[in-house]
Amino acid sequence: MQLTEKNEHSAGIYLHIPFCRQACVYCNFHFSTSLRYKEDVLAAMMQELVMQKAYLAGRSISTIYFGGGTPSLLTADEINRLIDTIQQHYKVENLAECTLEANPDDLSREHLRALRHTPISRFSIGVQSFRDEDLQYMKRAHNAQQADTAIKGAQDAGFENLTIDLIYGIPGLNDKAWKGNLNKVAELAIPHFSAYALTVEERTALHHAIATNKAAPVDNEQAAAQLMILMEHAAGMGYEHYEISNLARPGMYAIHNTNYWRGLPYLGIGPSAHSFDGHNRRHWNVANNIRYTEAILKHNTLQKEEEVLSHRDRVNEYIMTSLRTQWGCDLNHIAQEWDDTTAAITAKAAELFQEKKWLYEQDRKLILTNNGKLFADRIAAELFLPSGND
């Protein structure tokens, strides 16, 4: 994908598939390991698509993204039913990207052949590591050989637009091993990958295991060092670090996610899914499969919460998302979208971090340096508009 000017008339649809075969110890997304209500949830999602068809009225759907959970648990027929519903009720023209998140152990040759008969054009494969010891620590369902086989199988089936997830900062993953994981990405000719530091979220199995001394704790210094290795090593392999957690060969950016960062509207379908109207409203569905399905199938209503974003909310969200990308936080955009005073406040707050060489200004854009990427959240928080600027 070549980045072009933002198309104000395009939008994306996100479909949350809230089922997994087993729970990963670090995951805090909404999912269920019971497939008992899968048919009800899918029926409710198709009905929600019809109920929400006015939400993106006048816009063309350019991307569809199946996330989760584990969307690769769906059959090709179930995927087609969801996409057929979208095509019947939404304006879908020149679909640029249709992504399916997948676990390696789901991508059998038979399943891949079936998926060739769907509009799926891109896989996001949850590899996490090419080392069995890392996968065992994280209680992943697949092993390293299955990850290798799934990637090659997808490529052999004609799916060349792939991305994989990798995790660094895992206890036991030394720097040499981390470089080995990165080398494997290039060796397999994967055009895009996402890399995340292992984080310990409250109310996860990993949090409990570390708290009870049943698992080794995460070392934040190790994670920071491996982020630096990621930036240097990936650049040497020809990948652009275009967003803090995302790297791609030139022109192979993730379209759906890039549109999130650019502020385009999207509709989220399914339990816990979030939506944004592109202006100042967002809503999110209840994170409960039974309550979600009963509200739709029995009462033809949505159980959701909504918020209206203030001037300050919108500016701060733009700062947070744009600063994470290689294109940076555009002061001219802030001035045009909001006002010169807001742009001036942001520029003034950035001076401290320019002195620290954590960011620099180029063509009125504030861009993080490699060292600055280690402190991205802290820098963004300091650039946020202070209270009283609503």
Stockholm file with secondary structure:
# STOCKHOLM 1.0

chainA/1-390         MQLTEKNEHSAGIYLHIPFCRQACVYCNFHFSTSLRYKEDVLAAMMQELVMQKAYLAGRSISTIYFGGGTPSLLTADEINRLIDTIQQHYKVENLAECTLEANPDDLSREHLRALRHTPISRFSIGVQSFRDEDLQYMKRAHNAQQADTAIKGAQDAGFENLTIDLIYGIPGLNDKAWKGNLNKVAELAIPHFSAYALTVEERTALHHAIATNKAAPVDNEQAAAQLMILMEHAAGMGYEHYEISNLARPGMYAIHNTNYWRGLPYLGIGPSAHSFDGHNRRHWNVANNIRYTEAILKHNTLQKEEEVLSHRDRVNEYIMTSLRTQWGCDLNHIAQEWDDTTAAITAKAAELFQEKKWLYEQDRKLILTNNGKLFADRIAAELFLPSGND
#=GR chainA/1-390 SS CCCCSCCTTEEEEEEEECBCSSCCTTCCSCCBSCCTTHHHHHHHHHHHHHHTTTTTTTCEEEEEEEEESCGGGSCHHHHHHHHHHHHHHSEEEEEEEEEEEECGGGCCHHHHHHHTTSSCCEEEEEEECSCHHHHHHTTCSSCHHHHHHHHHHHHHTTCCCEEEEEEECCTTCCHHHHHHHHHHHHHTTCSEEEEEECCCCTTSHHHHHHHTTSSCCCCHHHHHHHHHHHHHHHHHTTCEEEETTEEESTTCCCHHHHHHHTTCCEEEESTTCEEECSSSEEEEECSCHHHHHHHHHHHSCCCEEEEECCHHHHHHHHHHHHHTBTTCEEHHHHHHHTCHHHHHHHHHHHHHHHHTTSEEEETTEEEECHHHHTTHHHHHHHHSCCTTCC
#=GC SS_cons         CCCCSCCTTEEEEEEEECBCSSCCTTCCSCCBSCCTTHHHHHHHHHHHHHHTTTTTTTCEEEEEEEEESCGGGSCHHHHHHHHHHHHHHSEEEEEEEEEEEECGGGCCHHHHHHHTTSSCCEEEEEEECSCHHHHHHTTCSSCHHHHHHHHHHHHHTTCCCEEEEEEECCTTCCHHHHHHHHHHHHHTTCSEEEEEECCCCTTSHHHHHHHTTSSCCCCHHHHHHHHHHHHHHHHHTTCEEEETTEEESTTCCCHHHHHHHTTCCEEEESTTCEEECSSSEEEEECSCHHHHHHHHHHHSCCCEEEEECCHHHHHHHHHHHHHTBTTCEEHHHHHHHTCHHHHHHHHHHHHHHHHTTSEEEETTEEEECHHHHTTHHHHHHHHSCCTTCC
//
